[in-house]
Amino acid sequence: MDASAVTRRRLLQLAGLGLGAYAVTQCTASYPSVAMGGGSFVSRFRPAATTYWSIATPVIPGRSGTDFPLALFLHGLGGNNQGIFDVLQAHEILKRHLLIGGTPFAIASVDGGDTWWHRRADGSDTQSMLVHEFVPFLGSQGYDLGRIGLFGLSMGGFGALLLASQGRLPGIRAVAAMSPAVWERYHEHIEGAFDGPADFAAHDVFSFRPRLAAVPKRIDCGTEDDLFATVRNYASALPGVVEGGFRPGGHDAQYWRAILPDVLSFLGKHLG
């Protein structure tokens, strides 16, 4: 396979849609690898900001194109689309996943600001940006929207659980939350995550737990994390089998890097 031809074609597709594509890393290896790409757009759901995105796509000898399942990553507070790759090295972990015969899938990440991945009083709505803009765009590039895995950390873990619970995105096969920022009740100190008690009630993932009965799910949290007790309570009443668990670690990149190989393996199992 001429991998460079594949990446050139993908760049032309992205440029044709006006999404300001970045260069995609070329790879001519004779074994599975990963190509990086990305771009930017102006979302009608967050018009005050340019929204950047990144994607890691398998490059497999004998197979061309982008027709892979998607793992959609939601970043945490203060994060952006690049953190899953720059900080947690998800593309390298995906490469190792491929080399040992794991299900090939792409990892896509997009900027969501500090909006907590739901509609806010200021008019932003990053969940709708995902549902109506970013994911359909990826589908137009050939990615398989019938097989989507959601995962996220902290604020993004909450966002992944919320989106999976609300049923707005067809094709979800699994959801994984790393140290999800979830709360059982509204408190003033979490008002940055919600616009008030009514907003909290409308996006209460604890009350939505029964909706995840048929969705494969994984919850992880470090035992030294301040969120540990609340995350454990959330997971304890989820219906059905819950993979993941609790091990020593904090709310930090060291812990997330340690569990990410297992998270990607979980996603691959359900995207196959």
RODO-2510 file (C-alpha; in nm, 4 decimals, decimal comma):
residues 272
     n   res          X          Y          Z
     1     m     0,0000     0,0000     0,0000
     2     d     0,1189     0,3502    -0,0824
     3     a     0,0397     0,5109     0,2527
     4     s     0,1542     0,8533     0,1348
     5     a    -0,1092     0,8428    -0,1415
     6     v    -0,3749     0,7712     0,1192
     7     t    -0,2709     1,0681     0,3298
     8     r    -0,2579     1,3002     0,0273
     9     r    -0,6102     1,1976    -0,0679
    10     r    -0,7307     1,2596     0,2869
    11     l    -0,5765     1,6059     0,2892
    12     l    -0,7561     1,6917    -0,0316
    13     q    -1,0854     1,5728     0,1154
    14     l    -1,0369     1,7857     0,4271
    15     a    -0,9295     2,0915     0,2331
    16     g    -1,2319     2,0575     0,0054
    17     l    -1,4591     2,0908     0,3075
    18     g    -1,2812     2,4034     0,4247
    19     l    -1,1750     2,2607     0,7590
    20     g    -0,8160     2,3850     0,7416
    21     a    -0,6493     2,0463     0,7456
    22     y    -0,3116     1,9960     0,9070
    23     a    -0,0453     1,7817     0,7424
    24     v    -0,0925     1,4121     0,8069
    25     t     0,2096     1,2125     0,9150
    26     q     0,3238     0,9765     0,6404
    27     c     0,4064     0,6175     0,7146
    28     t     0,5477     0,3566     0,4784
    29     a     0,6025     0,0777     0,7302
    30     s     0,5088    -0,2802     0,6444
    31     y     0,3290    -0,3264     0,9770
    32     p     0,0310    -0,1474     1,1349
    33     s     0,1007     0,2118     1,2314
    34     v    -0,0899     0,5331     1,2984
    35     a    -0,1278     0,8522     1,0920
    36     m    -0,2046     1,1828     1,2602
    37     g    -0,4323     1,4450     1,1063
    38     g    -0,6516     1,7330     1,2097
    39     g    -0,7932     2,0726     1,1290
    40     s    -1,0220     2,3473     1,2538
    41     f    -1,3679     2,4923     1,1987
    42     v    -1,6017     2,7555     1,3369
    43     s    -1,8943     2,5922     1,5116
    44     r    -2,2346     2,7503     1,5287
    45     f    -2,2544     2,6047     1,8787
    46     r    -1,9440     2,7894     2,0030
    47     p    -1,9120     3,0811     1,7574
    48     a    -1,6750     3,2845     1,9732
    49     a    -1,3903     3,0341     1,9289
    50     t    -1,2106     2,8477     1,6551
    51     t    -1,2570     2,4771     1,7201
    52     y    -0,9533     2,2571     1,6559
    53     w    -0,9568     1,8801     1,6234
    54     s    -0,7135     1,5901     1,5899
    55     i    -0,7435     1,2311     1,4758
    56     a    -0,5198     0,9243     1,4884
    57     t    -0,6026     0,6756     1,2124
    58     p    -0,4623     0,3232     1,1683
    59     v    -0,2389     0,2624     0,8670
    60     i    -0,2559    -0,1070     0,7864
    61     p    -0,0775    -0,2823     0,4984
    62     g    -0,3251    -0,3931     0,2356
    63     r    -0,5992    -0,1648     0,3610
    64     s    -0,6624     0,1925     0,2517
    65     g    -0,9043     0,4682     0,3402
    66     t    -1,0634     0,5774     0,6643
    67     d    -1,3379     0,3187     0,7089
    68     f    -1,2502     0,2487     1,0726
    69     p    -1,4680     0,2614     1,3827
    70     l    -1,4291     0,5746     1,5942
    71     a    -1,3278     0,6288     1,9543
    72     l    -1,4403     0,9836     2,0340
    73     f    -1,2428     1,1432     2,3184
    74     l    -1,3755     1,4260     2,5378
    75     h    -1,1052     1,6240     2,7194
    76     g    -1,1044     1,7548     3,0738
    77     l    -1,1279     2,1031     3,2227
    78     g    -0,8571     2,3291     3,0834
    79     g    -0,7703     2,0726     2,8160
    80     n    -0,7963     2,0676     2,4403
    81     n    -0,8013     1,8285     2,1476
    82     q    -0,4262     1,7625     2,1586
    83     g    -0,3870     1,6524     2,5199
    84     i    -0,4864     1,2923     2,4595
    85     f    -0,1966     1,2701     2,2156
    86     d     0,0634     1,5184     2,3431
    87     v     0,0274     1,4335     2,7120
    88     l    -0,1142     1,0811     2,7231
    89     q     0,0429     0,9553     2,3985
    90     a    -0,2763     0,7806     2,2885
    91     h    -0,1483     0,7404     1,9321
    92     e     0,1514     0,5402     2,0567
    93     i    -0,0716     0,3260     2,2768
    94     l    -0,3042     0,2725     1,9801
    95     k    -0,0046     0,1662     1,7718
    96     r     0,0884    -0,0976     2,0317
    97     h    -0,2759    -0,2082     2,0403
    98     l    -0,2617    -0,2650     1,6636
    99     l     0,0725    -0,4453     1,6749
   100     i    -0,0644    -0,7099     1,9111
   101     g    -0,3660    -0,7694     1,6877
   102     g    -0,6236    -0,5430     1,8508
   103     t    -0,9268    -0,4180     1,6602
   104     p    -0,8264    -0,1231     1,4390
   105     f    -1,0091     0,2000     1,5216
   106     a    -0,9421     0,5722     1,4990
   107     i    -0,9197     0,8128     1,7935
   108     a    -1,0757     1,1552     1,7349
   109     s    -1,0604     1,4528     1,9709
   110     v    -1,2055     1,8034     1,9436
   111     d    -1,1909     2,1244     2,1474
   112     g    -1,4834     2,1731     2,3812
   113     g    -1,3595     2,4579     2,5988
   114     d    -1,4611     2,4501     2,9650
   115     t    -1,8304     2,4023     2,8881
   116     w    -1,8764     2,0617     3,0538
   117     w    -1,9994     1,9148     2,7252
   118     h    -2,3600     2,0297     2,7504
   119     r    -2,5746     2,3285     2,6642
   120     r    -2,4954     2,6355     2,8723
   121     a    -2,6739     2,9600     2,9530
   122     d    -2,4195     3,1566     2,7472
   123     g    -2,5507     2,9910     2,4315
   124     s    -2,2694     2,7411     2,3812
   125     d    -2,3590     2,3757     2,3340
   126     t    -2,0594     2,1531     2,2775
   127     q    -2,2618     1,8338     2,2969
   128     s    -2,4615     1,9526     1,9958
   129     m    -2,1353     2,0468     1,8267
   130     l    -2,0302     1,6826     1,8597
   131     v    -2,3634     1,5410     1,7467
   132     h    -2,4466     1,7769     1,4605
   133     e    -2,1075     1,8922     1,3306
   134     f    -1,7958     1,7014     1,4279
   135     v    -1,9165     1,3414     1,4149
   136     p    -2,1083     1,3894     1,0859
   137     f    -1,7970     1,5486     0,9365
   138     l    -1,5920     1,2434     1,0319
   139     g    -1,8582     1,0266     0,8718
   140     s    -1,8249     1,2273     0,5506
   141     q    -1,4547     1,1367     0,5514
   142     g    -1,5379     0,7661     0,5526
   143     y    -1,5125     0,6775     0,9218
   144     d    -1,7662     0,4207     1,0427
   145     l    -2,0377     0,6006     1,2419
   146     g    -2,2128     0,2726     1,3098
   147     r    -1,9370     0,1805     1,5544
   148     i    -1,8555     0,4618     1,7973
   149     g    -1,6873     0,4382     2,1354
   150     l    -1,7001     0,7333     2,3757
   151     f    -1,4307     0,8011     2,6310
   152     g    -1,3140     1,0944     2,8333
   153     l    -1,1397     1,2034     3,1488
   154     s    -1,2570     1,4192     3,4378
   155     m    -1,4935     1,6790     3,2836
   156     g    -1,4799     1,4738     2,9640
   157     g    -1,5588     1,1550     3,1543
   158     f    -1,8754     1,3237     3,2759
   159     g    -1,9447     1,4401     2,9198
   160     a    -1,9005     1,0903     2,7774
   161     l    -2,1359     0,9372     3,0337
   162     l    -2,3886     1,2153     2,9763
   163     l    -2,3853     1,1774     2,5967
   164     a    -2,4112     0,7988     2,6167
   165     s    -2,7039     0,8367     2,8582
   166     q    -2,8951     1,0874     2,6472
   167     g    -2,9072     0,8768     2,3324
   168     r    -2,8390     1,1664     2,0940
   169     l    -2,5604     0,9914     1,9040
   170     p    -2,6498     0,6719     1,7140
   171     g    -2,3907     0,4003     1,6822
   172     i    -2,2482     0,4090     2,0356
   173     r    -2,1050     0,0661     2,1149
   174     a    -1,9294     0,1435     2,4458
   175     v    -1,8445     0,4228     2,6894
   176     a    -1,5416     0,4584     2,9162
   177     a    -1,4890     0,7279     3,1790
   178     m    -1,1527     0,7945     3,3404
   179     s    -1,1853     0,9754     3,6753
   180     p    -1,5216     1,1217     3,5724
   181     a    -1,6174     1,4465     3,7458
   182     v    -1,9607     1,3391     3,8695
   183     w    -2,1614     1,4538     4,1699
   184     e    -2,4681     1,3090     4,3430
   185     r    -2,6215     1,6474     4,4222
   186     y    -2,5811     2,0115     4,3322
   187     h    -2,3389     2,2230     4,5337
   188     e    -2,2428     2,5855     4,4853
   189     h    -1,8763     2,4929     4,4438
   190     i    -1,9585     2,3062     4,1203
   191     e    -2,1521     2,5938     3,9663
   192     g    -1,8851     2,6269     3,6965
   193     a    -2,0038     2,2899     3,5667
   194     f    -2,3711     2,3872     3,5709
   195     d    -2,5742     2,7066     3,5486
   196     g    -2,7699     2,6306     3,8644
   197     p    -2,9760     2,3573     4,0301
   198     a    -3,2158     2,3228     3,7364
   199     d    -2,9274     2,2783     3,4926
   200     f    -2,7735     2,0161     3,7215
   201     a    -3,1038     1,8273     3,7382
   202     a    -3,1332     1,8301     3,3588
   203     h    -2,7871     1,6736     3,3256
   204     d    -2,7764     1,4504     3,6351
   205     v    -2,5825     1,1416     3,5285
   206     f    -2,6716     0,9659     3,8553
   207     s    -3,0415     0,9740     3,7645
   208     f    -2,9588     0,8643     3,4088
   209     r    -2,7814     0,5433     3,5133
   210     p    -3,0676     0,3090     3,4108
   211     r    -3,0316     0,4359     3,0529
   212     l    -2,6866     0,2717     3,0325
   213     a    -2,8176    -0,0774     3,1014
   214     a    -2,7537    -0,2015     2,7476
   215     v    -2,4306    -0,0065     2,6885
   216     p    -2,0937    -0,1726     2,7625
   217     k    -1,9228     0,0542     3,0129
   218     r    -1,5955     0,1019     3,1928
   219     i    -1,5310     0,3303     3,4898
   220     d    -1,1845     0,3952     3,6344
   221     c    -1,0700     0,6196     3,9178
   222     g    -0,7629     0,6427     4,1377
   223     t    -0,8090     0,5740     4,5064
   224     e    -0,6223     0,8946     4,5969
   225     d    -0,8456     1,1045     4,3728
   226     d    -1,0774     1,3502     4,5530
   227     l    -1,3561     1,2171     4,3297
   228     f    -1,2982     0,8552     4,4310
   229     a    -1,5901     0,8142     4,6747
   230     t    -1,8418     0,9767     4,4423
   231     v    -1,7222     0,7836     4,1365
   232     r    -1,7396     0,4589     4,3329
   233     n    -2,0989     0,5394     4,4351
   234     y    -2,1888     0,6206     4,0768
   235     a    -2,0410     0,2955     3,9443
   236     s    -2,1895     0,0819     4,2200
   237     a    -2,5478     0,1380     4,1017
   238     l    -2,4886     0,1165     3,7266
   239     p    -2,6973    -0,1647     3,5768
   240     g    -2,5199    -0,4607     3,4241
   241     v    -2,1494    -0,5367     3,4092
   242     v    -1,9127    -0,2468     3,4763
   243     e    -1,5518    -0,2983     3,3712
   244     g    -1,2533    -0,1032     3,5020
   245     g    -1,2180    -0,0383     3,8718
   246     f    -1,0127     0,1436     4,1305
   247     r    -0,6392     0,1308     4,1823
   248     p    -0,3842     0,3558     4,3508
   249     g    -0,3475     0,6861     4,1726
   250     g    -0,4515     1,0474     4,1687
   251     h    -0,6324     1,2832     3,9362
   252     d    -0,3350     1,3254     3,7076
   253     a    -0,1652     1,2287     3,3833
   254     q     0,0480     0,9599     3,5464
   255     y    -0,2627     0,7674     3,6491
   256     w    -0,4401     0,8201     3,3157
   257     r    -0,1364     0,7019     3,1183
   258     a    -0,1272     0,3885     3,3322
   259     i    -0,4885     0,2916     3,2600
   260     l    -0,5141     0,4105     2,8990
   261     p    -0,3891     0,0829     2,7417
   262     d    -0,6693    -0,1043     2,9196
   263     v    -0,9226     0,1603     2,8191
   264     l    -0,8245     0,1347     2,4517
   265     s    -0,8360    -0,2456     2,4736
   266     f    -1,1887    -0,2204     2,6172
   267     l    -1,2975     0,0095     2,3363
   268     g    -1,1391    -0,2125     2,0722
   269     k    -1,3195    -0,5181     2,2093
   270     h    -1,6567    -0,3503     2,1625
   271     l    -1,5784    -0,1763     1,8343
   272     g    -1,4768    -0,4994     1,6622
***
